[in-house]
Amino acid sequence: MWTNVQFTGTLAAGASGSWYTWGWPPAWHVVWYLMPTTPKPGAPQVDWTIQVERGATDQCTYWIVARNLTTTPLTFEGRYAVLN
């Protein structure tokens, strides 16, 4: 297993945003997660959903929707881990 940062993002207070990343091998087991880089102790900061598109026989596209759960602007990293 290895992890890496694929993208960074910024969201206004209470806002949502979408990102996508394409060209992933469909045989890989990829797990996505978002890590806030703006400190704000006391409560969760970000929520996300992942959707997958099989754009071709040899590639996948991941669609990532992030939502800022706070009342202040938020920056974060979109990270992934390949489990196989």
N, C-alpha and C positions, 0 to 999 in steps of 0.2 A: 504494500500500500504506500502511496505517496500523495502529498497534498500540494496545492499550488494556488496562487491568486490569479483568477481569470480577468476580473474587472473591478473597478471601484465605482461607487455611486454616491450621490448626494440627494437627499429628500427633504423638502420643506416640512414643517410641522404638520403632522397628520396626513401627509401626502402619500401617494402610491406612484410607482414607476415600473417600467418594463425594460428588460434587457434580453438579448438572445445571443447564443453562441452556437456555431454550426461546424459541421465537418467531423463529428465525433464517431469513432468506430462503434457500430451497434453491439459488438461482442463485449465491449468494456462495461463493467458495472460502475457507473459514475454516481457519486453522492454529492449533492450541492448543499451548501450552507452559507449563511451571511453572518459576518462578524462586524459589529459596530466598531468604529474607530473613534467615535466621539464619546468620551466618558459621560455617563449619567447614572449614578448608582440609585438603587431603590426599586426599579421595576423593569420589565422587559422593554426593549427599545425597538426591535424590528421583527416583523413577521414576513414569511415568504411562502410562495407556492411555486412548484416546478411542474412544467408540462413538457412532453416530449413529442417531437414530430419526426417521423421516419421519412426524410426527404428523398432518399434514394436507397437502393439495396445496400450500399456500402457506407452510409452516413446518417447521423441523427442530428437534430437541432434541439437544443434545450431552451425553453422559454421560461424566464424567471420574472416573477412579479413580486416586488418588495413593497412593504407598507411600514411607514414610520408610525410607531405607536406613541410617540412622545409629543409634547407641545413645543418642542424646539427643533431646529434643523438637525439633521443626522447625516453623518458620512459612514460608509461601510465598505467592506471588501466582499466580493463574491468569490468564495473559495470552493474548490472541488477536491474530492479524493477518488482515486481509481482503486477499487477494491480487488481487482483480479490481475 
